[in-house]
Amino acid sequence: MICVSLANKDIDSIFQILERPDVQMAEVRLDSCPLTMEEVEDLFSSIDKPLIATYRLADASQVAEAEAKLLTAIQAGAAFLDLDIDAPAMMCKRLRREAREAGTLLIRSFHDAEGTDSTRSLSAVAEKCIHLGADIVKIATTATSEADVDKVLRLYDLFPPENLVAFCMGDAGSRSRVECLAKGAPFSYAALSPEEATAPGQMSLADMRKAVYAGLPGLDVIGNEQVEVGCSKSCAQRAIILAALADGTSHISGYSPCRDNESAIEAAKALGAKVSCRGDVLTITGTAGRVSAIKELHAGESGFLTRMMIPVLAATGSTPVRITGEKTLLARPLPGAAAMLDFFGISLDGEKVPLTVSGSFDFGNHDTIEIDGSGGSQLVSGLLAALPLCKHNCTIHLNKPKSIPYIFMTLDLMRQFGVNVASEMEGPEEFVETQDWSLCDAITFEVKGGCSYKAADVNLEADWSAAANFMVAGAIFGKADIKGLDTKSLQADLSVLDILPLAGAAVSQEEESGIVHVVRGPLRGFEVDASNCPDLVPVMSVLAAFCQGESTITGVARLATKESNRPGVIVEMLKAMGVYARLSGDKLHIDGRTLESRLLTSRLLKGGSYPTYGDHRIAMALAVASLGSDSQIVMDDVTCMDKSFPAFMQTFKKFSGQ
């Protein structure tokens, strides 16, 4: 990225500059900008763009002010803190501790205004910076020749580029300010104008943008249009089936159609419910648990609907029922389903749709039932929805749970329809302390039998799964503003709010409007466990392709049974685009480069024809990737997106200014 150095600016001028769309990132020189403590706090707390807080000490009399202003900037949300290698040790120690607690990355910087030492000597300086706690090492020397520039740029062969900003000052070193970005540096410094340079040889913002971004002329229009996505199909499908089982008439607002949602409506009708739709409101008159005698139920292409309906049909005494489907569902196995259901006296005559469900719930003498949850959450959600309709109380002990947020989404919607299931999550001491769902290794559910669902009015949430595609696009190419999202949602793909900052992007939400903002930052490799948010993996893989260094996504093995063999398809897709990717057991490893590095080294993603394998998540990820490709990406099937978001391409074209 290009970081604008701001010196000798008052607070009003700084805010005006940071509102400019061509200013992606800024360094605020607190030693020369006449800002009060209140203004420092206001600045660093209210600007979404990544800011560096810097204070260059002229003498010891400034130490107290420097520490106070830098500490205020850290606590207000500064993305980076820049401390000179020779700054007072105790001040640096205190500020380093505060930065760690606040999540502010520490830059330790070295400046040589006289010349450029050998690469070996500069390497020793970099090692010292790392020893002093640097997340990013900054080395700026003065070049008098091309040889000096080469000495500095050779540092990128010795240290991870994502952790190094090394360039030369002076007219002879000007090219190094762009070439460091080609090497993978997270950012390089520019001046608003030649007259406002804060160091010799500093390029103007206009000249540097022309040098770096000429290869993507449409970059400035991406994200200028606000985005509104449809409802969460995960919420909608659950609400529709529960309303169909309920006594009375339910109203489900915020509804938007897609193939999976329409399949759930057809399943509700098959159960005997009456369904009508006016605008974005579904009206469903339920069956009070007395479902129609049906011989066949069509699940469309929905794996979740299939897994939810199997136990529901058994609990309502509707078996045997033939469940049919279409498209990718016909090739998707149901691993572990037969064994789990057999324990309850329910049998399946196959491992894939079409299949026949036979039998009804029989608990035998068991009060507590052990279930292996490593195969996913969908069948577990179906069981939890069905068990209260049975006569017996039971305790379900779920081991190795996956996609945990989806399970609690099911419980929350059941509660809205009048049925409560108590739950207790278990895990190691670290889980107890952090309540991090990825550390949970078991959940116990206390299910009371003989219950009935009651009609409810439910407001469906906007879909975080769809929104994640726009948020990733914004994180890579500029910005994204998404309307209507609930940041308190139980949707699993809310995890995108945690993953994007890990990669270096900035995420915030307006209190009044609720609009979620994503602004790009210096992107770096990240590690994430996607066991609880598997639908994010395709688009997170595209994000990783534009993050400098290696990214590791864990929890991908079970995605082989989604609409496509997603892990294999993702690796194949990325390799065809020129990105190194590999699978190692349950982990996906991706070697990425920053957008700037790709542009400057002619390594944008390779365009051409790509298969979607009928997978809506792969198709959406390809659309995001197309914004950073060297030629058009042509998909063999865009209609597969109708499964979850029929208006995706139309919305995406507006978002990207196409």
C-alpha positions as CSV (number, residue, x, y, z in Angstrom):
1,M,0.0,0.0,0.0
2,I,0.9,3.6,-0.3
3,C,1.2,5.4,3.0
4,V,1.0,9.2,2.9
5,S,3.3,10.9,5.5
6,L,1.6,13.9,7.1
7,A,3.7,16.5,8.9
8,N,2.9,20.1,10.0
9,K,-0.8,19.6,9.6
10,D,-3.6,20.7,12.0
11,I,-6.5,18.4,12.9
12,D,-8.9,19.8,10.3
13,S,-6.4,19.5,7.5
14,I,-5.7,15.9,8.5
15,F,-9.3,14.9,8.5
16,Q,-9.8,16.5,5.1
17,I,-6.8,14.6,3.7
18,L,-8.0,11.3,5.1
19,E,-11.4,11.7,3.5
20,R,-9.8,11.7,0.1
21,P,-10.4,8.4,-1.8
22,D,-6.8,8.3,-3.1
23,V,-5.4,8.3,0.4
24,Q,-5.4,4.7,1.5
25,M,-3.2,4.9,4.6
26,A,-1.3,7.6,6.5
27,E,1.5,8.2,8.9
28,V,0.8,11.0,11.3
29,R,3.9,12.7,12.5
30,L,2.9,13.6,16.1
31,D,6.2,15.4,16.6
32,S,5.3,18.1,14.0
33,C,1.5,18.0,13.8
34,P,0.2,20.5,16.4
35,L,-2.4,18.2,17.9
36,T,-3.8,18.2,21.5
37,M,-4.3,15.0,23.4
38,E,-8.0,15.2,22.7
39,E,-7.4,15.7,19.0
40,V,-5.0,12.7,18.9
41,E,-7.7,10.5,20.5
42,D,-10.4,11.8,18.2
43,L,-8.2,11.2,15.1
44,F,-7.1,7.7,15.8
45,S,-10.5,6.6,17.1
46,S,-12.7,7.9,14.3
47,I,-10.7,7.1,11.1
48,D,-11.2,3.6,9.6
49,K,-8.1,3.8,7.3
50,P,-4.9,2.3,8.8
51,L,-2.9,5.0,10.5
52,I,0.7,5.0,11.8
53,A,1.4,7.0,14.9
54,T,5.0,8.4,14.8
55,Y,7.0,10.7,17.0
56,R,10.6,11.5,16.1
57,L,12.4,12.7,19.2
58,A,14.6,15.7,18.7
59,D,15.9,15.7,22.3
60,A,15.2,14.3,25.8
61,S,12.8,17.1,26.7
62,Q,10.2,15.6,24.3
63,V,10.1,12.1,25.8
64,A,7.1,12.7,28.2
65,E,5.0,14.3,25.5
66,A,6.0,11.6,22.9
67,E,5.0,8.8,25.2
68,A,1.7,10.4,26.2
69,K,0.7,11.1,22.6
70,L,1.7,7.7,21.3
71,L,0.0,6.0,24.2
72,T,-3.2,7.9,23.4
73,A,-3.0,6.9,19.8
74,I,-2.6,3.3,20.7
75,Q,-5.5,3.3,23.0
76,A,-7.6,5.1,20.4
77,G,-7.0,2.4,17.8
78,A,-3.8,3.2,15.9
79,A,-3.0,0.4,13.5
80,F,0.7,0.9,13.8
81,L,3.2,2.4,16.2
82,D,6.6,3.6,14.9
83,L,9.4,3.8,17.4
84,D,13.0,4.7,16.4
85,I,15.6,2.1,17.2
86,D,17.3,4.6,19.4
87,A,14.3,5.8,21.3
88,P,14.5,5.6,25.1
89,A,14.3,1.9,26.2
90,M,11.9,2.3,29.1
91,M,9.5,4.3,27.0
92,C,9.6,1.8,24.3
93,K,9.1,-1.1,26.7
94,R,5.9,0.5,28.1
95,L,4.5,1.4,24.7
96,R,5.3,-2.0,23.3
97,R,3.3,-3.6,26.1
98,E,0.4,-1.3,25.5
99,A,0.6,-2.0,21.7
100,R,0.5,-5.7,22.3
101,E,-2.6,-5.5,24.4
102,A,-4.4,-3.2,21.9
103,G,-3.5,-5.1,18.8
104,T,-1.4,-2.3,17.4
105,L,1.6,-3.5,15.3
106,L,5.0,-2.2,16.3
107,I,7.4,-0.7,13.7
108,R,11.0,-0.3,14.9
109,S,12.7,2.0,12.5
110,F,16.3,2.9,11.6
111,H,17.3,5.9,9.5
112,D,20.7,6.8,8.1
113,A,20.8,10.3,6.7
114,E,24.5,10.0,5.7
115,G,24.7,7.0,3.5
116,T,24.1,3.3,3.1
117,D,26.1,0.6,4.9
118,S,26.6,-2.9,3.7
119,T,23.7,-5.4,3.4
120,R,25.4,-7.4,6.1
121,S,25.4,-4.4,8.5
122,L,21.8,-3.5,7.6
123,S,20.8,-7.1,8.3
124,A,22.3,-6.8,11.8
125,V,20.2,-3.7,12.3
126,A,17.1,-5.5,11.2
127,E,17.9,-8.3,13.6
128,K,18.2,-5.8,16.4
129,C,14.8,-4.3,15.5
130,I,13.3,-7.8,15.7
131,H,14.9,-8.3,19.1
132,L,13.4,-5.1,20.2
133,G,9.9,-6.4,19.5
134,A,9.3,-5.2,15.9
135,D,6.4,-6.7,14.0
136,I,7.6,-4.6,11.1
137,V,11.2,-3.5,10.5
138,K,11.7,-0.1,8.8
139,I,15.1,0.7,7.3
140,A,15.7,3.9,5.4
141,T,19.1,4.8,4.3
142,T,20.5,7.5,2.0
143,A,21.5,6.4,-1.5
144,T,24.1,8.1,-3.6
145,S,24.2,5.3,-6.3
146,E,22.3,2.3,-7.7
147,A,24.6,0.1,-5.7
148,D,23.3,1.6,-2.5
149,V,19.7,0.8,-3.6
150,D,20.7,-2.8,-4.4
151,K,22.2,-3.2,-0.9
152,V,18.9,-2.3,0.7
153,L,16.6,-4.2,-1.6
154,R,18.7,-7.4,-1.0
155,L,17.3,-7.4,2.5
156,Y,14.1,-8.7,1.1
157,D,15.9,-12.0,0.3
158,L,16.9,-12.3,4.0
159,F,13.7,-11.4,5.8
160,P,10.0,-12.0,5.2
161,P,8.8,-9.2,3.0
162,E,5.6,-8.7,4.9
163,N,7.7,-7.7,8.0
164,L,10.0,-5.3,6.2
165,V,9.8,-1.8,4.8
166,A,13.3,-1.1,3.4
167,F,14.0,1.7,0.9
168,C,16.5,4.5,0.2
169,M,16.1,8.3,0.7
170,G,17.6,10.8,-1.7
171,D,17.0,11.2,-5.5
172,A,19.1,8.1,-6.3
173,G,16.9,6.0,-4.0
174,S,13.6,7.2,-5.4
175,R,12.9,4.0,-7.3
176,S,13.4,1.9,-4.2
177,R,10.1,3.3,-2.8
178,V,8.2,1.5,-5.5
179,E,10.5,-1.5,-5.9
180,C,10.0,-2.4,-2.2
181,L,6.3,-2.8,-2.9
182,A,7.2,-5.1,-5.8
183,K,9.3,-7.2,-3.3
184,G,6.2,-7.5,-1.0
185,A,6.7,-4.7,1.5
186,P,3.4,-4.0,3.4
187,F,3.6,-0.3,2.5
188,S,5.8,2.5,1.2
189,Y,5.8,6.2,2.0
190,A,4.7,9.1,-0.3
191,A,4.1,12.8,0.1
192,L,0.8,14.6,-0.7
193,S,2.9,16.8,-3.1
194,P,6.6,17.3,-3.9
195,E,6.6,20.4,-1.6
196,E,5.3,18.4,1.4
197,A,7.9,15.6,1.3
198,T,9.0,14.5,4.8
199,A,12.2,12.9,3.5
200,P,14.6,13.5,0.5
201,G,13.5,11.6,-2.6
202,Q,10.0,11.0,-1.4
203,M,7.6,10.6,-4.4
204,S,4.3,12.4,-4.6
205,L,1.2,10.4,-4.0
206,A,0.0,11.0,-7.6
207,D,3.3,9.8,-9.1
208,M,3.4,6.7,-6.9
209,R,-0.2,5.8,-7.6
210,K,0.5,6.1,-11.3
211,A,3.5,3.9,-11.0
212,V,1.8,1.2,-8.9
213,Y,-1.8,1.0,-9.9
214,A,-1.7,1.7,-13.7
215,G,-2.4,-2.0,-14.3
216,L,-5.9,-1.8,-12.7
217,P,-7.5,1.4,-14.0
218,G,-10.9,0.6,-12.5
219,L,-9.6,0.2,-8.9
220,D,-10.9,3.6,-7.6
221,V,-14.6,2.7,-8.4
222,I,-14.7,-0.6,-6.5
223,G,-16.8,-0.4,-3.4
224,N,-18.3,3.0,-4.1
225,E,-21.8,1.5,-4.1
226,Q,-23.3,0.3,-0.9
227,V,-24.3,-3.3,-0.8
228,E,-27.4,-4.9,0.5
229,V,-27.6,-8.7,0.5
230,G,-30.6,-11.1,0.9
231,C,-31.7,-13.0,3.9
232,S,-29.6,-15.8,5.5
233,K,-30.8,-19.0,3.9
234,S,-29.6,-20.8,7.0
235,C,-32.0,-18.8,9.1
236,A,-34.8,-18.9,6.5
237,Q,-34.8,-22.7,6.0
238,R,-34.9,-23.4,9.7
239,A,-37.7,-20.8,10.3
240,I,-39.8,-22.2,7.5
241,I,-39.7,-25.8,8.7
242,L,-40.3,-24.8,12.3
243,A,-43.2,-22.6,11.3
244,A,-44.6,-25.6,9.3
245,L,-44.5,-27.7,12.5
246,A,-46.0,-25.0,14.7
247,D,-49.6,-24.5,15.9
248,G,-51.0,-21.4,14.4
249,T,-49.9,-18.8,11.8
250,S,-46.4,-17.5,11.7
251,H,-45.0,-14.5,9.9
252,I,-41.5,-14.5,8.6
253,S,-40.3,-11.1,7.5
254,G,-37.1,-10.1,5.6
255,Y,-37.5,-13.0,3.3
256,S,-35.8,-13.1,-0.1
257,P,-36.1,-16.0,-2.5
258,C,-33.4,-18.4,-3.6
259,R,-33.5,-22.0,-4.7
260,D,-32.7,-23.5,-1.2
261,N,-35.3,-21.3,0.4
262,E,-37.9,-22.2,-2.2
263,S,-37.1,-25.9,-1.6
264,A,-37.8,-25.4,2.1
265,I,-41.2,-23.8,1.3
266,E,-42.1,-26.8,-0.9
267,A,-41.1,-29.1,2.0
268,A,-43.3,-27.1,4.4
269,K,-46.2,-27.5,2.0
270,A,-45.5,-31.2,1.7
271,L,-45.8,-31.5,5.5
272,G,-49.3,-29.9,5.2
273,A,-48.5,-26.3,6.0
274,K,-50.2,-23.4,4.1
275,V,-47.6,-20.9,2.8
276,S,-48.1,-17.5,1.1
277,C,-45.7,-14.7,0.3
278,R,-46.4,-11.0,0.0
279,G,-43.4,-8.7,-0.5
280,D,-40.7,-9.9,1.9
281,V,-43.1,-11.5,4.3
282,L,-43.9,-15.3,4.4
283,T,-47.1,-16.3,6.1
284,I,-47.1,-19.9,7.2
285,T,-50.0,-21.7,8.9
286,G,-48.5,-24.7,10.5
287,T,-49.6,-28.3,11.1
288,A,-49.4,-28.3,14.9
289,G,-47.1,-31.4,14.5
290,R,-49.8,-33.4,12.6
291,V,-48.2,-33.6,9.3
292,S,-49.7,-35.0,6.1
293,A,-49.0,-38.6,5.1
294,I,-46.4,-38.2,2.4
295,K,-44.5,-40.8,0.4
296,E,-41.9,-38.5,-1.2
297,L,-40.2,-35.2,-0.3
298,H,-38.1,-33.2,-2.8
299,A,-35.2,-31.4,-1.1
300,G,-34.0,-29.6,-4.2
301,E,-30.3,-29.1,-4.0
302,S,-30.2,-28.4,-0.3
303,G,-28.0,-30.6,1.9
304,F,-29.2,-28.9,5.0
305,L,-32.9,-29.4,4.2
306,T,-32.2,-33.1,3.5
307,R,-30.5,-33.6,6.9
308,M,-33.1,-31.6,8.8
309,M,-36.0,-33.4,7.3
310,I,-34.8,-36.9,7.9
311,P,-35.3,-36.8,11.8
312,V,-38.3,-34.5,11.5
313,L,-40.1,-37.0,9.3
314,A,-39.2,-39.8,11.7
315,A,-40.5,-37.8,14.7
316,T,-43.8,-37.0,13.1
317,G,-44.5,-40.6,12.1
318,S,-44.4,-39.8,8.4
319,T,-42.0,-42.6,7.4
320,P,-41.3,-44.4,5.2
321,V,-40.6,-41.4,2.9
322,R,-38.5,-41.2,-0.2
323,I,-36.3,-38.1,-0.2
324,T,-35.3,-36.9,-3.7
325,G,-33.1,-34.1,-4.9
326,E,-31.3,-32.6,-7.9
327,K,-28.0,-31.3,-9.3
328,T,-25.0,-31.4,-6.9
329,L,-27.1,-32.9,-4.1
330,L,-27.2,-36.2,-5.9
331,A,-23.5,-36.6,-5.6
332,R,-23.1,-35.6,-2.0
333,P,-22.7,-38.4,0.5
334,L,-24.2,-38.2,4.0
335,P,-21.2,-39.4,6.1
336,G,-22.0,-40.8,9.5
337,A,-25.8,-40.2,9.0
338,A,-26.9,-43.8,8.9
339,A,-24.9,-44.8,12.0
340,M,-26.2,-41.8,14.0
341,L,-29.8,-42.4,13.0
342,D,-29.6,-46.2,13.5
343,F,-29.1,-45.6,17.2
344,F,-32.5,-44.0,17.3
345,G,-34.2,-46.7,15.4
346,I,-34.3,-44.8,12.1
347,S,-32.9,-46.4,8.9
348,L,-31.7,-45.0,5.6
349,D,-31.5,-47.2,2.6
350,G,-28.6,-45.3,1.0
351,E,-25.7,-43.0,1.5
352,K,-26.8,-40.4,-1.0
353,V,-30.1,-38.8,-2.2
354,P,-32.4,-40.3,-3.4
355,L,-32.9,-42.4,-0.3
356,T,-35.7,-43.7,1.9
357,V,-36.2,-42.8,5.5
358,S,-37.9,-45.6,7.6
359,G,-38.7,-46.1,11.3
360,S,-39.5,-43.8,14.1
361,F,-37.6,-42.7,17.3
362,D,-36.9,-45.5,19.7
363,F,-34.7,-44.6,22.7
364,G,-34.7,-48.1,24.3
365,N,-33.3,-47.8,27.8
366,H,-31.0,-45.0,27.0
367,D,-31.3,-41.7,28.9
368,T,-28.0,-40.2,27.6
369,I,-27.0,-40.6,24.0
370,E,-23.5,-40.1,22.7
371,I,-23.2,-38.6,19.2
372,D,-20.1,-37.9,17.1
373,G,-20.4,-34.4,15.7
374,S,-17.2,-34.4,13.6
375,G,-19.3,-34.9,10.4
376,G,-21.0,-31.5,10.7
377,S,-23.9,-29.7,12.3
378,Q,-26.7,-30.2,9.9
379,L,-28.0,-33.6,11.0
380,V,-27.5,-32.5,14.6
381,S,-29.7,-29.5,14.0
382,G,-32.4,-31.8,12.5
383,L,-32.2,-34.0,15.6
384,L,-32.5,-31.1,18.0
385,A,-35.5,-29.8,16.1
386,A,-37.2,-33.2,16.0
387,L,-36.5,-34.6,19.5
388,P,-38.9,-32.3,21.4
389,L,-41.7,-33.7,19.3
390,C,-41.0,-37.2,20.7
391,K,-42.5,-38.3,24.0
392,H,-39.3,-39.0,25.9
393,N,-36.9,-36.7,27.6
394,C,-33.3,-37.3,26.6
395,T,-29.7,-36.0,27.1
396,I,-27.6,-35.7,24.0
397,H,-23.8,-35.6,24.5
398,L,-22.2,-34.3,21.3
399,N,-18.5,-35.0,20.9
400,K,-16.2,-33.2,18.5
401,P,-18.8,-30.6,17.4
402,K,-18.3,-28.8,14.1
403,S,-20.0,-25.7,12.8
404,I,-21.2,-24.9,16.3
405,P,-22.8,-21.5,15.5
406,Y,-25.3,-23.2,13.2
407,I,-26.4,-25.5,16.0
408,F,-27.0,-22.5,18.3
409,M,-28.9,-20.8,15.4
410,T,-31.2,-23.8,15.4
411,L,-31.7,-23.6,19.2
412,D,-32.4,-19.9,19.0
413,L,-35.1,-20.3,16.3
414,M,-36.6,-23.2,18.2
415,R,-36.8,-20.9,21.3
416,Q,-38.6,-18.3,19.2
417,F,-41.1,-21.0,18.2
418,G,-41.7,-21.9,21.9
419,V,-39.3,-24.8,22.5
420,N,-36.3,-24.5,24.7
421,V,-33.3,-26.9,24.9
422,A,-30.7,-26.4,27.6
423,S,-27.1,-26.7,26.5
424,E,-23.7,-26.7,28.1
425,M,-20.5,-26.4,26.2
426,E,-17.3,-28.2,27.4
427,G,-13.7,-27.8,26.7
428,P,-10.2,-27.3,28.1
429,E,-9.3,-24.6,30.6
430,E,-8.5,-22.2,27.7
431,F,-12.0,-22.6,26.4
432,V,-13.5,-21.8,29.8
433,E,-11.4,-18.7,29.9
434,T,-11.9,-17.4,26.4
435,Q,-15.3,-19.0,25.3
436,D,-13.7,-19.5,21.9
437,W,-16.0,-21.9,20.1
438,S,-13.1,-23.4,18.2
439,L,-11.8,-24.8,21.5
440,C,-15.1,-26.5,22.4
441,D,-14.7,-30.3,22.4
442,A,-18.2,-31.3,23.5
443,I,-21.8,-30.0,24.1
444,T,-24.5,-31.5,26.2
445,F,-28.1,-30.9,25.4
446,E,-31.0,-31.5,27.7
447,V,-34.1,-32.1,25.6
448,K,-37.6,-32.3,27.0
449,G,-40.0,-34.5,25.1
450,G,-43.7,-34.0,24.4
451,C,-43.3,-30.4,23.4
452,S,-45.0,-28.6,20.6
453,Y,-44.0,-25.6,18.5
454,K,-46.1,-22.4,18.7
455,A,-46.5,-19.9,15.9
456,A,-44.1,-16.9,15.9
457,D,-43.3,-13.7,14.1
458,V,-39.6,-14.0,13.0
459,N,-37.4,-11.4,11.4
460,L,-34.8,-13.0,9.2
461,E,-31.2,-11.6,9.3
462,A,-29.2,-10.5,6.3
463,D,-26.8,-13.2,5.0
464,W,-23.2,-12.9,6.4
465,S,-22.2,-15.7,4.0
466,A,-23.1,-13.6,0.9
467,A,-21.8,-10.4,2.5
468,A,-18.4,-12.0,3.1
469,N,-17.6,-11.9,-0.6
470,F,-18.1,-8.2,-0.8
471,M,-16.1,-7.7,2.4
472,V,-13.2,-9.6,1.1
473,A,-13.3,-7.7,-2.2
474,G,-13.2,-4.5,-0.2
475,A,-10.3,-5.7,1.9
476,I,-8.2,-6.5,-1.2
477,F,-9.2,-3.7,-3.6
478,G,-10.3,-0.7,-1.5
479,K,-13.4,-0.7,0.6
480,A,-16.9,-2.2,1.1
481,D,-20.0,-0.8,2.8
482,I,-22.7,-3.4,3.7
483,K,-26.2,-2.5,4.9
484,G,-28.5,-4.5,7.1
485,L,-26.0,-6.9,8.8
486,D,-26.5,-7.9,12.5
487,T,-23.1,-8.1,14.3
488,K,-24.8,-9.9,17.2
489,S,-25.9,-12.7,14.9
490,L,-25.4,-16.4,15.5
491,Q,-24.5,-17.0,11.9
492,A,-21.3,-18.8,11.6
493,D,-19.9,-16.5,8.8
494,L,-20.0,-13.6,11.2
495,S,-16.4,-14.9,11.7
496,V,-15.4,-12.8,8.7
497,L,-15.2,-9.9,11.2
498,D,-12.4,-11.6,13.0
499,I,-10.6,-13.0,10.0
500,L,-10.3,-9.8,8.0
501,P,-8.4,-7.9,10.8
502,L,-6.1,-10.9,11.2
503,A,-5.2,-10.4,7.5
504,G,-4.7,-6.7,8.1
505,A,-7.9,-5.1,6.9
506,A,-9.9,-2.6,9.0
507,V,-13.5,-3.4,9.9
508,S,-16.0,-1.1,11.7
509,Q,-19.7,-0.5,12.1
510,E,-21.7,2.7,12.3
511,E,-23.8,2.8,15.5
512,E,-26.8,4.6,14.0
513,S,-27.1,3.1,10.5
514,G,-25.6,-0.3,11.3
515,I,-23.6,-0.2,8.1
516,V,-20.5,-2.4,8.2
517,H,-17.4,-0.8,6.7
518,V,-14.3,-2.7,5.4
519,V,-11.2,-0.8,4.4
520,R,-8.1,-2.4,3.0
521,G,-4.9,-2.4,4.9
522,P,-1.5,-3.9,4.4
523,L,-2.5,-7.5,3.9
524,R,-0.4,-10.3,5.4
525,G,-0.7,-14.1,5.7
526,F,-3.1,-15.4,8.3
527,E,-4.0,-18.6,10.1
528,V,-7.6,-19.4,10.8
529,D,-9.6,-22.5,11.9
530,A,-12.6,-22.7,9.6
531,S,-14.2,-25.7,11.4
532,N,-17.1,-23.5,12.5
533,C,-17.4,-21.3,9.4
534,P,-16.8,-23.7,6.5
535,D,-18.7,-21.6,3.9
536,L,-16.1,-18.9,4.2
537,V,-13.2,-21.1,2.9
538,P,-13.6,-20.4,-0.9
539,V,-13.6,-16.6,-0.6
540,M,-10.9,-16.7,2.2
541,S,-8.7,-18.6,-0.2
542,V,-9.0,-15.6,-2.6
543,L,-8.1,-13.3,0.2
544,A,-5.1,-15.4,1.0
545,A,-3.9,-15.1,-2.6
546,F,-3.5,-11.3,-2.0
547,C,-1.9,-11.6,1.5
548,Q,1.9,-11.4,1.5
549,G,3.3,-14.7,2.9
550,E,1.7,-18.0,3.7
551,S,-1.9,-18.4,4.9
552,T,-3.2,-21.5,6.6
553,I,-6.9,-22.4,6.7
554,T,-7.6,-25.4,9.0
555,G,-10.8,-27.5,9.1
556,V,-11.2,-28.0,5.3
557,A,-11.2,-31.8,5.0
558,R,-14.9,-32.2,5.5
559,L,-15.7,-29.7,2.8
560,A,-15.0,-32.4,0.2
561,T,-18.7,-33.4,0.5
562,K,-20.1,-30.0,-0.1
563,E,-21.6,-28.9,-3.5
564,S,-18.2,-29.7,-4.9
565,N,-15.0,-31.2,-3.5
566,R,-14.2,-27.7,-2.3
567,P,-10.7,-28.3,-1.0
568,G,-9.6,-29.9,-4.2
569,V,-11.5,-27.4,-6.4
570,I,-9.9,-24.5,-4.5
571,V,-6.4,-25.8,-5.0
572,E,-7.0,-26.5,-8.7
573,M,-8.5,-23.0,-9.1
574,L,-5.7,-21.2,-7.4
575,K,-3.0,-23.1,-9.2
576,A,-4.6,-22.3,-12.6
577,M,-4.5,-18.6,-11.5
578,G,-0.8,-18.8,-10.7
579,V,-1.1,-19.1,-6.9
580,Y,0.8,-21.8,-5.1
581,A,-1.6,-23.8,-2.9
582,R,-1.5,-27.2,-1.3
583,L,-3.5,-29.5,0.9
584,S,-2.0,-31.1,4.0
585,G,-4.5,-33.3,5.8
586,D,-7.1,-30.9,7.2
587,K,-5.1,-27.8,6.3
588,L,-5.1,-25.6,3.2
589,H,-1.8,-23.7,2.6
590,I,-1.7,-20.7,0.2
591,D,1.3,-18.5,-0.7
592,G,0.1,-15.0,-1.4
593,R,1.4,-11.7,-2.7
594,T,0.0,-8.2,-2.1
595,L,-2.0,-6.5,-4.8
596,E,0.9,-4.0,-5.3
597,S,3.4,-6.8,-5.7
598,R,1.2,-8.6,-8.2
599,L,0.7,-5.4,-10.2
600,L,4.4,-4.4,-10.2
601,T,5.7,-7.9,-11.1
602,S,3.0,-8.7,-13.7
603,R,1.6,-11.5,-11.5
604,L,-2.1,-10.7,-11.3
605,L,-4.3,-13.8,-11.2
606,K,-4.6,-15.5,-14.6
607,G,-7.8,-15.0,-16.3
608,G,-9.6,-17.4,-18.6
609,S,-12.3,-20.0,-18.4
610,Y,-12.9,-21.6,-15.0
611,P,-15.4,-24.3,-14.0
612,T,-17.7,-23.6,-11.0
613,Y,-18.6,-27.3,-10.6
614,G,-22.1,-26.1,-9.9
615,D,-21.0,-24.7,-6.5
616,H,-22.4,-21.3,-5.6
617,R,-19.5,-20.6,-3.1
618,I,-16.9,-21.3,-5.7
619,A,-18.6,-19.1,-8.3
620,M,-18.8,-16.2,-5.9
621,A,-15.1,-16.6,-5.0
622,L,-14.3,-16.6,-8.7
623,A,-16.2,-13.3,-9.1
624,V,-14.1,-11.7,-6.3
625,A,-10.9,-13.1,-7.9
626,S,-11.8,-11.6,-11.3
627,L,-11.2,-8.1,-9.8
628,G,-7.5,-8.9,-9.6
629,S,-7.0,-10.9,-12.8
630,D,-5.0,-10.0,-15.8
631,S,-7.9,-10.8,-18.2
632,Q,-11.5,-11.7,-17.9
633,I,-12.5,-14.7,-15.8
634,V,-15.3,-16.6,-17.6
635,M,-17.4,-19.1,-15.5
636,D,-19.1,-22.0,-17.1
637,D,-22.1,-21.6,-14.9
638,V,-23.3,-18.6,-13.0
639,T,-26.8,-19.9,-12.4
640,C,-25.5,-22.0,-9.6
641,M,-25.5,-18.8,-7.5
642,D,-29.3,-18.9,-7.6
643,K,-29.0,-21.6,-4.8
644,S,-28.3,-18.9,-2.2
645,F,-28.2,-15.4,-3.9
646,P,-29.9,-15.1,-7.3
647,A,-29.0,-11.4,-7.5
648,F,-25.3,-11.9,-6.7
649,M,-23.8,-11.0,-10.1
650,Q,-26.1,-8.0,-10.6
651,T,-25.2,-6.7,-7.1
652,F,-21.5,-7.5,-7.6
653,K,-21.3,-5.6,-10.9
654,K,-22.7,-2.5,-9.2
655,F,-20.3,-2.9,-6.3
656,S,-17.3,-3.2,-8.6
657,G,-18.4,-0.4,-11.0
658,Q,-18.8,-2.7,-14.0
